[in-house]
Amino acid sequence: MRSIALGVGVMVALGLMAVSPGEALADSPGVLQAVVINTNGKDDALLAEAKKNEKIFKRLGIQARRRYLQATLAGPQTGTMIVSIDYPSLTAFAEAQAKLAEDKEWQEYISRVTGAGMTIESNSIYRDLTP
């Protein structure tokens, strides 16, 4: 599942990078990336890794707001953690994904999370259409 989530992010990023700069992509509304992680009861371990994640984003110059939310009343996903990442545009998301895909420290972070028995259940992108 981890490789699927990473692959989807990279494919979306590469597809968005293929759009010419003259297109309206740069002025697009914000996007939200929602990554659902089954921590298998290891919420504290994920939150400890979040601090390392913050340093990686900062080092790479990625401007995005990250939040770690616990699904409290969510049917079968109750107890999972949702990592919410807000990007200012689709372009910013694509650029961030390209940087992360090439970053060894980021790949090690993903390996630590999944190696600790956590599972990335889904990785979705939502566009902000608020009028």
N, C-alpha and C positions, 0 to 999 in steps of 0.2 A: 504494500500500500504506500509505503514511504516513497519508493521510486516512481510510482504513479503520480503522487502529489508533486514531487520535484519536477517530473517530466512535464506535467501540465503547466506549471509555472514557467518553465523554460520555453515551452512551445508558445505560450501566450506572449511572453516577452519578445521572442524572436519575430513572431507575427506582427506585433505592434511596432517593432523597430523597422519593419519593412515599409511602413507607411511613410510617405514623403513628408518632409517638414512643412510643406505648404498646406497640408490638410489640417482640418480643425482639431486634430488630436491634442495638440499642445494646450488648447483652450478648453478642453473637455472638463466636465465637472469631476469632482473627486471620486475616488474609488476606494472601496473597503475590501481588504482581503481577510477572509475568515477561515482560520485553520482550526479544525476540531481535532483535539488530541485526547485519546483515552490514556490517562496517566496511570491507570491501574492502581489508584490510591497513592501515587507518588507526586501529589501536587507540590509539596515543598521542594522536591528535586527539580521540577520544571521551573518553579519560581526562582530557584537559585541559578539555574541556567539562563533565566531571563536577563539577569544582570550582565552575563557574558554577551548575550545577544545584543544588548544595548551598546556595548563597547564596539562590537563588530559594525553595527549600523553607523555609529559615529565615525569610526575609522574610515569607512567607505564613503562617508558624506551623504548617506541616505537620510532624507528628511521625511520621516513618517512617524505618526503617533501610534504607539503600541499599547494595547491593554490586554490584560489576562483576566478572563471572566470564567467563573465556574457555573456550569449549567445546573441550576437548582431545581427547576420545575420544567423538564424538557423531555418527557416521555423516555424513550430508550436511551437518550443521550444524557440523562440526568447523571451528574457526577463528572462529566467530561469537562475539559478546559477548552475554552475558545480563545485563541490568540487573534485579536482584532487589530489589524494594521491599516491605518488611514493614510492614503497617499493623496496629494493634491490633484493628480491627474493620471490618466492612463499612461502618458509618457513617463511620468515619474515612477510609476509602477514598473514599466518595462525596463527602464534604466536600472532600477534597483535589482530586479530579477537577473539582469545580465551581469551585474557586479557580483551578486551573491553566487551565481552559478560558477564563477571563476575563482571564488575565494576559498582557499584551503581551510582557513579557520572556520568559516561558515559550514563547510562540509563536515568538519570534525564535530561541530556543535550538533548538527542533525544526527550524526552517528552516535553521539553520546546520549541524546534524547531517546532515539529508537533502541539503542543498545541497553538502556536502563529498563526495558520492558514497556515503554510507552509506544502507542501506535497512532500515527497520523491517520485519522479516519476520513477526513475530507479537507479539501483546499478549494475555496470558492472565491470568486471575484464578483463584487456588486458595484454597479455604477450608481452614483447619486443623481437621482432625477427630480429632487425636490424643487418645486417651482419657486 
